[in-house]
Amino acid sequence: MVAERTKLATALKANGDLKLVAYLMAGHPNKKRSIEVGKKLAASGVAAIEIGIPHSDPLADGPVIQRAGQIALEHGMTVAGALEVAEAIAAEGVPVALMTYINPVLSYDPRKFAAEAAQAGVSGVIVPDLPIEEAEPVAGWLRSASLDTIFMVAPTTPPDRIATICSHSSGFVYCVTVTGITGARKELPEGMHELFGELRKHTQLPIAAGFGISRPEHMRSLRGTVDAAAVGSAIVNDIDRGGDAVALVKDLLKACR
């Protein structure tokens, strides 16, 4: 299948380097601050920004992102509010992908969510708990609104399923490097390069690695094997401590080139 050159696909395709996708939680530590930090990150040189929509039962999230989501919910963040955060950040020109769980989308109304996300300038949507087999009609509504549908491949995904996931993905394919939840780790797991190689057989889309990536040495080890790396917990941790994560992102970007 020939990859369509959507805004995300173009932004994340490596060119002798590694692209960086920065994650932040909408409404963490509050709505105003998440917009301010998002705009700074958009201007820092990242290829794309992933914006989490807080949910009370975040199955794939580690303690740092769970806590950020809880804080955002306590400060009144909603799906509609997260779309406003996304719109403000997308206006800076960097592609924005929303990371959400299926229940908030269903509660909001999937068709309304797709239409309003597109109107907000969002480029794509990642739904970790939406399996390929149950993706319709939600994925169809996202596609009809010209939003990329980004599905995840994990170390436990069998090769035939990898092919199916790749054929249903657009924008990029999200490759989870670990079996488990998000969170910064000292070392990336062995065997991930074999997984990247298997993925390359099935897609021309950019491949973005995520979960556990937090250090410059991680970026150096990924350069030349995948197109992009998504960094979440390390950035959210910095925001949690009152920072804007720009210094951290600049360090990571140096290791990407």
Buried (B, 14 or more C-beta within 10 A) or exposed (E): EEBEEBBBBEBBBBEEBBBBBBBBBBBBBBBEBBBBBBBBBBEBBBBBBBBBBBBEEBEBBBEBBBBBBBBBBEBEBBBEBBBBBBBBBBEBEBBBBBBBBBEBBEEBEBBEBBBBBBEBBBBBBBBBBBEBEEBEEBBBBBBEBEBBBBBBBBBEBEEEBBBBBBEBBBBBBBBBBBEBBBBBBEEBBEEBBEBBEBBBEBBEBBBBBBBBBBBBEBBEBBBEBBBBBBBBBBBBBBBBEEEBBBEBBEEBBEBBE
